[in-house]
Amino acid sequence: MSLTLLQIDFPFDGPWGDDMAAAFEGLAHDIASMPGLKWKVWTENRAAGRAGGIYLFDDGANAARYCEMHVARLQGFGVKDIRALDFGVNEALSLIDRAPL
């Protein structure tokens, strides 16, 4: 297994906080069912006007498939300036620092 971390963020005008949680609960359940997803942390930065997430997938192929689908979904909503980065995970060092692998 080769864990892959995926970081996606994009311009976002809100809702934020609890309102975001209520608005996107259904989407969160859909994302939870994605093949190979171990977890997602939802991110939001109201001051910068950006939101997104940090995802951990069981391998690069599942991360790439999800990224392609999610970027296309965002583009379908008219979102531009989408940043998507993927990284391999150094499990040995991450475990020392209590990563939830």
PEFENWO-V893656 format. One record per helix or strand of 3 or more residues. SS is the DSSP state (~ for helix, > for strand). FROM is the first residue (numbers start at 1). TO is the last residue. Records with the same first field share a line. If there is no record, write none. Layout:
SS->FROM-TO, FROM-TO
This chain:
>->4-11, 37-45, 50-57, 83-88
~->17-23, 25-32, 60-76, 91-96
